[in-house]
Amino acid sequence: PQLQNLIVVRGKVPSDSVSLSTLMEKMTLTEATANYLAKFKPSPDDVARLAPTGGTTGLSKLVPRTHNSDLCKVYYGARAYEGGFGDVMLAVAPLVHDINYLFIFCNWALFGNKIVICPSTKAKDILQQIERERVTQCVMVPTLLSDIVKEPNLDKYDLSSLSRVICGGAHLPAELAKNAMGRLKIYVHNGYGSTEGVTLITRSYDSLEVVYSSV
């Protein structure tokens, strides 16, 4: 009920909405406007976004996340999976999903890494991107990881740059994790709860039993 304005970025603007392009065209930035805008500077503990998720219950919901909580999660997440500066990260899922938003987009913002965006979910397209761009890190749901492991021509791709895959969004079967680590020669990090909570994730020094049975 407190919603007062709906601002449309591009495309057709409904009569009860405001066009961002029109606002920008009319705007003249002066010292007075800068001082006015400074009063609305957000706090790090303000809600930055509402993250969509089905979670473990399967009930669609929006989770309020603050700037601080996101940055904290990205920083300590990178420490957990031993990533950070110098990584080349492949984004397969939509960037607005927490899997890619946190572990790819925010990681880039914090560490300045390279992002490779793959618009396809076909295994061969993902493998081509990894080989061509020398990807070191990829975040994906178990279904995609399964498609890659089952790709008939998997051995034809040079995946030597890839060191880790962070898997989340659904239950990761133990057999799939085992096959992925064996065939891809990588470490699979089993993750859980990135949207709703603190993000639980396995470490590279965890036993295989922990990785296989954590989620």
Backbone as CSV, one residue per row, in Angstrom:
resi,resn,N_x,N_y,N_z,CA_x,CA_y,CA_z,C_x,C_y,C_z
1,PRO,0.808,-1.231,0.000,0.000,0.000,0.000,0.836,1.274,0.000
2,GLN,2.109,1.191,0.440,2.941,2.397,0.478,3.600,2.702,-0.866
3,LEU,3.406,1.820,-1.864,3.987,2.036,-3.183,3.347,3.252,-3.850
4,GLN,4.180,4.202,-4.253,3.673,5.450,-4.835,4.020,5.594,-6.317
5,ASN,5.180,5.098,-6.713,5.622,5.301,-8.091,6.128,4.001,-8.698
6,LEU,5.744,3.763,-9.944,6.262,2.641,-10.713,7.045,3.222,-11.886
7,ILE,8.358,3.002,-11.890,9.229,3.568,-12.916,9.616,2.472,-13.903
8,VAL,9.335,2.697,-15.171,9.621,1.728,-16.224,10.936,2.113,-16.901
9,VAL,11.879,1.142,-16.988,13.206,1.434,-17.518,13.174,1.606,-19.030
10,ARG,12.537,0.680,-19.719,12.488,0.770,-21.182,11.201,0.113,-21.680
11,GLY,10.903,0.354,-22.930,9.690,-0.225,-23.501,8.484,0.672,-23.278
12,LYS,7.310,0.127,-23.548,6.074,0.877,-23.430,5.771,1.196,-21.961
13,VAL,5.418,2.443,-21.704,5.160,2.891,-20.332,3.658,3.070,-20.125
14,PRO,3.044,2.305,-19.211,1.614,2.466,-18.926,1.303,3.877,-18.434
15,SER,0.056,4.269,-18.578,-0.347,5.635,-18.235,-0.151,5.962,-16.756
16,ASP,-0.186,4.954,-15.880,-0.043,5.219,-14.448,1.396,5.019,-13.969
17,SER,2.341,4.963,-14.928,3.748,4.755,-14.577,4.592,5.920,-15.067
18,VAL,5.877,5.886,-14.681,6.812,6.952,-15.040,7.937,6.361,-15.880
19,SER,8.339,7.055,-16.927,9.421,6.622,-17.801,10.764,7.095,-17.256
20,LEU,11.686,6.171,-17.042,13.022,6.540,-16.569,13.749,7.393,-17.603
21,SER,13.598,7.048,-18.883,14.257,7.813,-19.949,13.799,9.270,-19.947
22,THR,12.494,9.464,-19.754,11.957,10.831,-19.705,12.516,11.591,-18.519
23,LEU,12.607,10.939,-17.385,13.167,11.577,-16.199,14.619,11.990,-16.419
24,MET,15.385,11.123,-17.066,16.797,11.415,-17.320,16.966,12.583,-18.283
25,GLU,16.092,12.653,-19.291,16.173,13.741,-20.266,15.876,15.091,-19.631
26,LYS,14.985,15.086,-18.663,14.595,16.344,-18.019,15.551,16.774,-16.910
27,MET,16.429,15.864,-16.478,17.260,16.109,-15.310,18.497,16.931,-15.642
28,THR,18.775,17.944,-14.841,20.002,18.713,-14.933,20.707,18.638,-13.582
29,LEU,21.886,18.029,-13.563,22.595,17.821,-12.308,23.356,19.081,-11.914
30,THR,22.993,19.650,-10.791,23.659,20.832,-10.245,24.095,20.519,-8.817
31,GLU,24.757,21.454,-8.195,25.178,21.264,-6.796,23.961,21.102,-5.891
32,ALA,22.904,21.837,-6.208,21.688,21.767,-5.395,21.047,20.386,-5.492
33,THR,20.981,19.836,-6.721,20.378,18.506,-6.870,21.255,17.435,-6.241
34,ALA,22.570,17.602,-6.327,23.486,16.640,-5.713,23.318,16.626,-4.197
35,ASN,23.190,17.807,-3.608,22.988,17.890,-2.158,21.641,17.288,-1.763
36,TYR,20.649,17.475,-2.606,19.319,16.913,-2.324,19.371,15.381,-2.350
37,LEU,20.035,14.845,-3.377,20.120,13.391,-3.509,20.942,12.767,-2.383
38,ALA,21.921,13.512,-1.877,22.776,12.990,-0.808,21.976,12.645,0.445
39,LYS,20.839,13.312,0.630,20.007,13.041,1.808,19.393,11.651,1.758
40,PHE,19.319,11.077,0.561,18.694,9.770,0.400,19.721,8.650,0.235
41,LYS,20.992,8.927,0.579,22.038,7.921,0.462,21.683,6.712,1.318
42,PRO,21.666,5.528,0.736,21.231,4.348,1.495,22.246,3.922,2.548
43,SER,21.754,3.261,3.552,22.598,2.677,4.591,22.998,1.272,4.153
44,PRO,24.187,0.805,4.539,24.581,-0.566,4.224,23.622,-1.612,4.790
45,ASP,22.844,-1.217,5.791,21.893,-2.154,6.383,20.477,-1.984,5.833
46,ASP,20.326,-1.132,4.819,19.036,-1.024,4.143,18.810,-2.249,3.261
47,VAL,17.553,-2.551,2.996,17.232,-3.646,2.078,17.650,-3.248,0.666
48,ALA,18.515,-4.059,0.074,19.024,-3.773,-1.266,18.155,-4.392,-2.352
49,ARG,17.533,-5.537,-2.018,16.763,-6.249,-3.028,15.842,-7.250,-2.341
50,LEU,14.880,-7.732,-3.100,13.990,-8.799,-2.647,14.270,-10.010,-3.525
51,ALA,14.891,-11.031,-2.945,15.357,-12.180,-3.721,14.270,-13.238,-3.823
52,PRO,13.903,-13.649,-5.051,12.870,-14.676,-5.230,13.423,-16.070,-4.999
53,THR,12.659,-16.910,-4.342,13.082,-18.288,-4.119,11.888,-19.169,-3.787
54,GLY,12.037,-20.450,-4.067,11.040,-21.430,-3.640,11.493,-22.098,-2.359
55,GLY,12.837,-22.130,-2.166,13.384,-22.700,-0.946,13.051,-24.173,-0.779
56,THR,13.330,-24.679,0.402,13.103,-26.097,0.656,11.623,-26.433,0.738
57,THR,10.787,-25.431,1.008,9.347,-25.691,1.136,8.650,-25.708,-0.205
58,GLY,9.285,-25.130,-1.240,8.654,-25.051,-2.546,7.635,-23.930,-2.637
59,LEU,7.506,-23.158,-1.556,6.561,-22.043,-1.533,7.263,-20.781,-2.028
60,SER,6.768,-20.194,-3.108,7.390,-18.991,-3.661,7.356,-17.858,-2.648
61,LYS,8.487,-17.165,-2.531,8.570,-16.077,-1.557,9.632,-15.077,-2.000
62,LEU,9.605,-13.900,-1.396,10.642,-12.893,-1.608,11.392,-12.698,-0.297
63,VAL,12.722,-12.773,-0.355,13.553,-12.661,0.837,14.269,-11.310,0.831
64,PRO,14.049,-10.459,1.849,14.748,-9.169,1.894,16.218,-9.357,2.239
65,ARG,17.092,-8.811,1.388,18.538,-8.895,1.627,19.123,-7.495,1.688
66,THR,20.035,-7.260,2.612,20.669,-5.951,2.740,21.995,-5.925,1.981
67,HIS,22.523,-4.709,1.783,23.832,-4.566,1.139,24.895,-5.307,1.953
68,ASN,24.874,-5.106,3.259,25.871,-5.732,4.122,25.800,-7.251,4.082
69,SER,24.594,-7.786,4.122,24.458,-9.245,4.150,24.968,-9.862,2.850
70,ASP,24.712,-9.193,1.726,25.185,-9.716,0.441,26.711,-9.686,0.361
71,LEU,27.313,-8.554,0.719,28.766,-8.432,0.637,29.465,-9.382,1.606
72,CYS,28.884,-9.539,2.791,29.437,-10.463,3.773,29.415,-11.882,3.229
73,LYS,28.306,-12.237,2.604,28.139,-13.590,2.077,29.128,-13.856,0.944
74,VAL,29.327,-12.864,0.089,30.240,-13.022,-1.041,31.682,-13.159,-0.559
75,TYR,32.066,-12.304,0.393,33.448,-12.300,0.883,33.801,-13.616,1.569
76,TYR,32.956,-14.028,2.505,33.253,-15.255,3.243,32.974,-16.507,2.411
77,GLY,32.072,-16.387,1.423,31.864,-17.494,0.501,33.128,-17.758,-0.304
78,ALA,33.771,-16.691,-0.783,34.999,-16.835,-1.563,36.107,-17.466,-0.727
79,ARG,36.152,-17.117,0.546,37.150,-17.728,1.429,36.865,-19.222,1.598
80,ALA,35.569,-19.568,1.645,35.192,-20.969,1.861,35.560,-21.843,0.665
81,TYR,35.318,-21.331,-0.562,35.641,-22.162,-1.726,36.965,-21.759,-2.371
82,GLU,37.750,-20.945,-1.650,39.105,-20.587,-2.067,39.131,-19.909,-3.434
83,GLY,38.212,-18.980,-3.624,38.164,-18.213,-4.863,38.470,-16.759,-4.577
84,GLY,38.259,-15.927,-5.596,38.491,-14.501,-5.401,39.218,-13.895,-6.569
85,PHE,40.265,-13.134,-6.287,40.997,-12.414,-7.319,41.548,-13.357,-8.391
86,GLY,41.356,-12.973,-9.646,41.923,-13.733,-10.750,41.033,-14.803,-11.328
87,ASP,39.874,-15.060,-10.723,38.982,-16.085,-11.250,38.312,-15.637,-12.546
88,VAL,38.041,-16.600,-13.413,37.212,-16.383,-14.596,35.937,-17.189,-14.356
89,MET,34.819,-16.504,-14.227,33.588,-17.129,-13.748,32.544,-17.226,-14.862
90,LEU,31.975,-18.410,-14.995,30.968,-18.645,-16.023,29.575,-18.571,-15.420
91,ALA,28.737,-17.686,-15.958,27.355,-17.536,-15.518,26.451,-18.282,-16.481
92,VAL,25.760,-19.310,-15.969,24.845,-20.087,-16.789,23.398,-19.776,-16.417
93,ALA,23.093,-19.812,-15.129,21.743,-19.469,-14.665,21.519,-17.962,-14.808
94,PRO,20.265,-17.491,-14.768,19.993,-16.051,-14.857,20.741,-15.271,-13.766
95,LEU,21.261,-14.099,-14.110,22.027,-13.306,-13.148,21.187,-12.825,-11.977
96,VAL,19.866,-12.806,-12.131,19.026,-12.332,-11.031,18.804,-13.421,-9.989
97,HIS,19.136,-14.670,-10.316,19.014,-15.746,-9.337,20.198,-15.680,-8.384
98,ASP,19.968,-15.990,-7.110,21.016,-15.840,-6.109,22.279,-16.626,-6.436
99,ILE,22.141,-17.762,-7.082,23.324,-18.552,-7.433,24.304,-17.709,-8.238
100,ASN,23.821,-17.034,-9.261,24.701,-16.212,-10.088,24.868,-14.803,-9.540
101,TYR,23.820,-14.267,-8.924,23.920,-12.902,-8.389,25.031,-12.805,-7.349
102,LEU,25.059,-13.768,-6.410,26.043,-13.727,-5.332,27.403,-14.247,-5.771
103,PHE,27.433,-15.450,-6.358,28.707,-16.110,-6.628,29.353,-15.673,-7.935
104,ILE,28.628,-14.935,-8.764,29.206,-14.445,-10.017,29.220,-12.918,-10.038
105,PHE,28.037,-12.303,-10.056,27.958,-10.848,-10.230,28.580,-10.087,-9.057
106,CYS,28.169,-10.408,-7.820,28.723,-9.703,-6.651,30.190,-10.041,-6.448
107,ASN,30.568,-11.254,-6.816,31.970,-11.644,-6.751,32.810,-10.767,-7.678
108,TRP,32.278,-10.518,-8.868,32.952,-9.612,-9.818,33.058,-8.200,-9.241
109,ALA,31.975,-7.712,-8.616,31.971,-6.359,-8.063,32.980,-6.215,-6.929
110,LEU,33.148,-7.268,-6.140,34.033,-7.204,-4.978,35.489,-7.468,-5.344
111,PHE,35.726,-8.413,-6.246,37.101,-8.823,-6.546,37.592,-8.390,-7.928
112,GLY,36.689,-7.944,-8.790,37.108,-7.501,-10.119,37.447,-8.636,-11.058
113,ASN,36.764,-9.772,-10.907,37.035,-10.921,-11.764,36.380,-10.767,-13.132
114,LYS,36.712,-11.677,-14.011,36.107,-11.707,-15.340,34.856,-12.576,-15.313
115,ILE,33.785,-12.067,-15.921,32.542,-12.821,-16.042,32.343,-13.248,-17.490
116,VAL,32.022,-14.518,-17.684,31.645,-15.038,-18.996,30.174,-15.435,-18.900
117,ILE,29.336,-14.853,-19.737,27.903,-15.130,-19.700,27.540,-16.087,-20.825
118,CYS,27.004,-17.242,-20.443,26.582,-18.241,-21.421,25.062,-18.203,-21.539
119,PRO,24.517,-17.807,-22.684,23.065,-17.706,-22.837,22.385,-19.055,-23.049
120,SER,23.181,-20.104,-23.172,22.633,-21.427,-23.460,22.786,-22.342,-22.247
121,THR,21.846,-23.284,-22.114,21.960,-24.291,-21.056,22.319,-25.663,-21.639
122,LYS,22.736,-25.696,-22.904,23.162,-26.943,-23.525,24.590,-27.269,-23.088
123,ALA,24.821,-28.522,-22.760,26.120,-28.932,-22.233,27.268,-28.563,-23.171
124,LYS,27.092,-28.789,-24.473,28.181,-28.524,-25.409,28.522,-27.028,-25.471
125,ASP,27.504,-26.169,-25.347,27.752,-24.724,-25.362,28.496,-24.289,-24.104
126,ILE,28.119,-24.864,-22.969,28.793,-24.541,-21.708,30.249,-24.998,-21.760
127,LEU,30.479,-26.197,-22.268,31.838,-26.735,-22.365,32.697,-25.912,-23.326
128,GLN,32.111,-25.451,-24.413,32.846,-24.606,-25.355,33.282,-23.301,-24.696
129,GLN,32.387,-22.723,-23.899,32.710,-21.476,-23.202,33.843,-21.693,-22.201
130,ILE,33.776,-22.791,-21.462,34.820,-23.091,-20.477,36.173,-23.227,-21.167
131,GLU,36.191,-23.937,-22.272,37.444,-24.148,-23.004,37.963,-22.848,-23.614
132,ARG,37.096,-22.102,-24.286,37.522,-20.900,-25.002,37.959,-19.781,-24.057
133,GLU,37.206,-19.581,-22.966,37.468,-18.456,-22.068,38.354,-18.827,-20.879
134,ARG,38.783,-20.084,-20.809,39.636,-20.566,-19.711,38.972,-20.310,-18.358
135,VAL,37.743,-20.747,-18.249,36.942,-20.537,-17.043,37.534,-21.332,-15.878
136,THR,37.570,-20.691,-14.696,38.085,-21.357,-13.499,36.972,-21.764,-12.535
137,GLN,35.853,-21.069,-12.601,34.774,-21.333,-11.646,33.425,-21.264,-12.342
138,CYS,32.543,-22.188,-11.984,31.200,-22.215,-12.540,30.215,-22.550,-11.429
139,VAL,29.062,-21.917,-11.458,28.017,-22.178,-10.477,26.801,-22.703,-11.232
140,MET,26.270,-23.838,-10.801,25.140,-24.400,-11.542,24.298,-25.308,-10.664
141,VAL,23.101,-25.568,-11.154,22.199,-26.498,-10.466,22.586,-27.925,-10.860
142,PRO,22.216,-28.927,-10.049,22.595,-30.311,-10.338,22.181,-30.810,-11.718
143,THR,21.041,-30.355,-12.229,20.584,-30.805,-13.544,21.597,-30.469,-14.632
144,LEU,22.143,-29.252,-14.598,23.132,-28.849,-15.596,24.427,-29.638,-15.432
145,LEU,24.829,-29.828,-14.190,26.054,-30.595,-13.944,25.902,-32.019,-14.466
146,SER,24.728,-32.579,-14.297,24.455,-33.930,-14.797,24.545,-33.972,-16.318
147,ASP,24.001,-32.961,-16.987,24.068,-32.909,-18.460,25.512,-32.859,-18.943
148,ILE,26.353,-32.112,-18.224,27.754,-31.981,-18.622,28.495,-33.301,-18.451
149,VAL,28.276,-33.950,-17.326,28.946,-35.225,-17.063,28.539,-36.277,-18.089
150,LYS,27.284,-36.215,-18.550,26.776,-37.205,-19.504,27.059,-36.851,-20.963
151,GLU,27.638,-35.675,-21.216,27.916,-35.257,-22.583,28.825,-36.287,-23.273
152,PRO,28.371,-36.858,-24.410,29.137,-37.912,-25.088,30.544,-37.481,-25.497
153,ASN,30.701,-36.207,-25.866,31.995,-35.718,-26.351,32.774,-34.956,-25.285
154,LEU,32.498,-35.238,-24.041,33.121,-34.500,-22.934,34.646,-34.510,-23.010
155,ASP,35.226,-35.663,-23.349,36.687,-35.800,-23.351,37.366,-34.985,-24.444
156,LYS,36.603,-34.457,-25.392,37.187,-33.674,-26.483,37.466,-32.222,-26.082
157,TYR,36.949,-31.788,-24.925,37.108,-30.398,-24.498,38.269,-30.262,-23.512
158,ASP,39.005,-29.164,-23.655,40.089,-28.859,-22.720,39.503,-28.076,-21.538
159,LEU,39.339,-28.755,-20.426,38.742,-28.146,-19.239,39.773,-27.978,-18.126
160,SER,41.044,-27.946,-18.501,42.113,-27.910,-17.515,42.118,-26.646,-16.657
161,SER,41.490,-25.572,-17.149,41.451,-24.321,-16.375,40.432,-24.379,-15.244
162,LEU,39.429,-25.236,-15.379,38.335,-25.308,-14.411,38.803,-25.996,-13.131
163,SER,38.646,-25.287,-12.005,39.100,-25.859,-10.736,37.948,-26.234,-9.819
164,ARG,36.789,-25.584,-10.000,35.690,-25.851,-9.073,34.339,-25.569,-9.717
165,VAL,33.349,-26.302,-9.259,31.954,-26.043,-9.588,31.203,-25.939,-8.266
166,ILE,30.473,-24.857,-8.095,29.627,-24.681,-6.917,28.224,-25.101,-7.308
167,CYS,27.685,-26.065,-6.603,26.395,-26.635,-6.966,25.372,-26.308,-5.893
168,GLY,24.192,-25.862,-6.311,23.142,-25.525,-5.364,21.806,-25.441,-6.064
169,GLY,20.797,-25.053,-5.323,19.473,-24.883,-5.898,18.597,-26.114,-5.810
170,ALA,19.220,-27.267,-5.559,18.487,-28.537,-5.448,19.422,-29.567,-4.837
171,HIS,18.859,-30.714,-4.473,19.660,-31.795,-3.904,20.689,-32.287,-4.908
172,LEU,21.934,-32.417,-4.470,23.009,-32.933,-5.311,23.238,-34.406,-4.972
173,PRO,22.835,-35.326,-5.843,23.041,-36.753,-5.559,24.525,-37.082,-5.392
174,ALA,24.824,-37.963,-4.457,26.215,-38.326,-4.176,26.907,-38.885,-5.412
175,GLU,26.199,-39.701,-6.186,26.793,-40.308,-7.373,27.161,-39.262,-8.422
176,LEU,26.336,-38.226,-8.527,26.623,-37.154,-9.480,27.862,-36.370,-9.056
177,ALA,27.953,-36.050,-7.779,29.128,-35.328,-7.273,30.394,-36.147,-7.511
178,LYS,30.305,-37.437,-7.253,31.451,-38.330,-7.437,31.856,-38.395,-8.910
179,ASN,30.894,-38.546,-9.802,31.192,-38.622,-11.237,31.767,-37.316,-11.757
180,ALA,31.217,-36.188,-11.290,31.690,-34.876,-11.748,33.144,-34.649,-11.337
181,MET,33.470,-34.981,-10.108,34.848,-34.778,-9.645,35.808,-35.710,-10.371
182,GLY,35.340,-36.916,-10.685,36.199,-37.865,-11.371,36.408,-37.544,-12.841
183,ARG,35.344,-37.220,-13.530,35.424,-36.993,-14.975,35.963,-35.610,-15.321
184,LEU,35.593,-34.595,-14.527,36.002,-33.227,-14.842,37.308,-32.841,-14.163
185,LYS,37.786,-33.667,-13.228,39.023,-33.392,-12.486,38.929,-32.052,-11.751
186,ILE,37.801,-31.873,-11.068,37.556,-30.628,-10.347,37.086,-30.953,-8.930
187,TYR,36.883,-29.915,-8.133,36.246,-30.093,-6.828,34.835,-29.533,-6.906
188,VAL,33.876,-30.273,-6.409,32.490,-29.818,-6.386,32.155,-29.348,-4.975
189,HIS,31.733,-28.098,-4.861,31.300,-27.541,-3.582,29.782,-27.679,-3.492
190,ASN,29.312,-28.340,-2.476,27.884,-28.555,-2.275,27.332,-27.415,-1.422
191,GLY,26.423,-26.613,-1.999,25.920,-25.433,-1.305,24.438,-25.499,-1.006
192,TYR,24.023,-24.708,-0.025,22.623,-24.758,0.416,22.239,-23.444,1.092
193,GLY,21.040,-22.951,0.780,20.469,-21.821,1.525,21.055,-20.458,1.215
194,SER,21.481,-20.225,-0.021,22.122,-18.945,-0.335,21.158,-17.772,-0.283
195,THR,19.899,-18.008,-0.602,18.933,-16.911,-0.620,18.407,-16.598,0.768
196,GLU,17.931,-17.610,1.454,17.228,-17.378,2.717,18.154,-17.118,3.893
197,GLY,19.360,-17.681,3.858,20.155,-17.624,5.080,21.615,-17.360,4.871
198,VAL,22.432,-18.084,5.624,23.851,-17.768,5.725,24.688,-18.375,4.602
199,THR,24.121,-19.252,3.818,24.817,-20.017,2.787,25.753,-21.028,3.427
200,LEU,25.376,-22.279,3.383,26.225,-23.368,3.853,26.917,-23.967,2.643
201,ILE,28.214,-24.201,2.743,28.951,-24.708,1.591,30.117,-25.566,2.062
202,THR,30.365,-26.658,1.361,31.470,-27.539,1.728,32.803,-26.920,1.333
203,ARG,33.846,-27.300,2.045,35.208,-26.832,1.776,35.987,-27.904,1.030
204,SER,37.087,-27.494,0.412,37.900,-28.438,-0.351,38.598,-29.448,0.558
205,TYR,38.756,-29.117,1.846,39.402,-30.048,2.769,38.392,-30.959,3.466
206,ASP,37.103,-30.799,3.168,36.097,-31.703,3.728,36.244,-33.093,3.114
207,SER,35.872,-34.095,3.872,35.894,-35.450,3.345,34.833,-35.602,2.265
208,LEU,35.017,-36.571,1.400,34.049,-36.811,0.341,32.688,-37.169,0.926
209,GLU,32.691,-37.833,2.054,31.431,-38.196,2.695,30.642,-36.948,3.075
210,VAL,31.344,-35.915,3.520,30.685,-34.647,3.863,30.094,-34.000,2.613
211,VAL,30.877,-33.992,1.535,30.405,-33.400,0.284,29.177,-34.153,-0.238
212,TYR,29.228,-35.464,-0.180,28.146,-36.276,-0.741,26.865,-36.185,0.061
213,SER,26.952,-35.931,1.352,25.759,-36.054,2.215,25.375,-34.781,2.933
214,SER,25.900,-33.630,2.493,25.644,-32.397,3.233,24.235,-31.852,3.036
215,VAL,23.663,-32.006,1.846,22.359,-31.407,1.575,21.309,-32.515,1.545
